[in-house]
Amino acid sequence: MRRTFETATVPLLVAAALLVAACSGGDDEAEDTTTSTRRRASTTTSTEPVHTGAPLTGLPGDPAALARPALVVKYDNAPKGRPQEGINQADVVVEEEVEGGVTRLAAIFHATPPAQVGPVRSARSSDIVLAAPLRRPLFAYSGTNAAFQAQIDQAALVALPPGAVGGAYFRVGGRPAPYNLWARTDALFGAAPEGSQPPPPLFRYRGDGDPVTGDAGTRIIVEFRDRVETIAVWEWDARAGAYARTQNGTPHVDAAGDRVATRNVIVQFTEYVNTPFVDQSGAPVPEAELVGEGDAVILTGGRVVHARWRRTTPEEPTTYVDREGRPVLLTRGQTWLELPRPGMASLG
């Protein structure tokens, strides 16, 4: 039986400042979602994330690599954009809704990036707030309009579109444009300004021997719906100790043929507002409201935690607490952060 998560209608305690921006989009193919409501905000707060190792995974890492800044890469996730290269090597992957039910991925690389990544696609206004807690990360993307570029130029990130770094971007064969643009991560990391800082921890992790807490549950369905639909299913693989991803009924694999999988899945129910922009099909370009609070469902270690998320400023990481107000502890390793609208996910 599928169990849908909803919230009761109440405005966010802390409103996000609307970032007016957008980018190109008429070449996308859309994919899945439903409706939403909202519950009264919790007054419980959590402590600052603490752990040792790589800040975005909690795993051991090379000190030299961990001293560099984070790299955020915008990936296509429409049918013509898959399979992607490098997403299984990201520390964190964020799936965000764009116009028409299509999703894009913002992959955050830091500890162990692959040699190359792609397809690299255009940015969205949501990306500025996504990147804000990362201490001026590098930002690889391709294409945007003049209004959004002005926003990026003022944002706390290092913009690295094609042309900003010599030799960083290249086209691959066998794919149509614009789904064939790739980037070399060594060139992108090499463009970090002097004084760049590593990202702070975004999550808290269980220590060695700490029990996995939460309710029974090994599968979640996340939906983004409009004129097309994107449906992601995450299912626990006990032998691998990870959640395997299926997208629109087909196992999601990367360019190497490996199943896309992660140690943790955070489903953060998120409101979206329409920016003043539309794509080439006339669909409005949405923006995620990432400052505020709401419900979340977190899958880790083969268990399910019903949680609340909270973020009071764009510069602060989001915190997650369980029903008793305790910080949610994740499994060390990669995390996928899903940003569906409220009510658009179910266990089953």
MOCORGI-V616569 format. One record per backbone hydrogen bond with DSSP energy under -0.5 kcal/mol. CO is the residue of the C=O (numbers start at 1). NH is the residue of the N-H. Records with the same first field share a line. If there is no record, write none. Layout:
CO=NH ; NH
This chain:
2=4
3=347
7=38
13=15
18=20
19=21
22=145
25=28
30=229
31=226 ; 230
32=225
37=8
50=205
54=57 ; 58
55=202
57=333
59=54
62=66
63=67
64=67
65=68
70=138
71=73 ; 109
72=140
73=75 ; 107
74=121
75=105
78=81 ; 82
79=82
84=86 ; 255
85=118
86=89
87=90
91=335
92=108
93=337
94=96 ; 106
95=339
96=104
98=101
99=102
100=228
101=31
102=98
103=77
104=96
105=75 ; 107
106=94
107=73 ; 109
108=91 ; 92
109=71
115=185 ; 186
117=183
118=85
119=76
121=142
124=127
125=128 ; 129
126=130
127=131
128=132
131=134
132=135
133=200
135=197
137=158
138=72
139=141 ; 160
140=74
141=162
143=123
145=149
146=150
147=151
148=152
149=153
150=154
151=154 ; 155
152=155
155=157
156=136
157=159
158=139
161=164
165=168
168=184
170=182
172=175
176=179
178=181
180=172 ; 182
181=119 ; 120
182=170
183=117 ; 185
184=188
185=189
186=190
188=191
189=192
193=196
204=330
207=210
211=213
215=304
218=236
219=348
220=234
221=346
222=232
224=33 ; 230
228=31 ; 226
229=32
230=224 ; 232
231=248
232=222
233=246
234=220
235=244
236=238
237=241 ; 242
242=237 ; 244
243=262
244=235
245=252
246=233
247=250
250=247
251=253
252=260
254=257
258=254
260=245
262=243
263=301
264=336
265=267 ; 299
266=268 ; 338
267=269 ; 297
271=289
273=287
277=285
279=282
283=279
284=286
285=275
287=273
288=290
290=292
292=311
294=309
295=269
296=307
297=267
298=300 ; 305
299=265
300=303
302=217
303=300
304=215
305=298 ; 307
306=323
307=296
308=321
309=294
310=319
311=292
313=316
319=310
320=328
321=308
322=325
326=322
328=204 ; 330
330=206
334=263 ; 264
335=93
336=266 ; 338
337=95
338=268
340=270
341=344
344=223
345=5
346=221
347=3
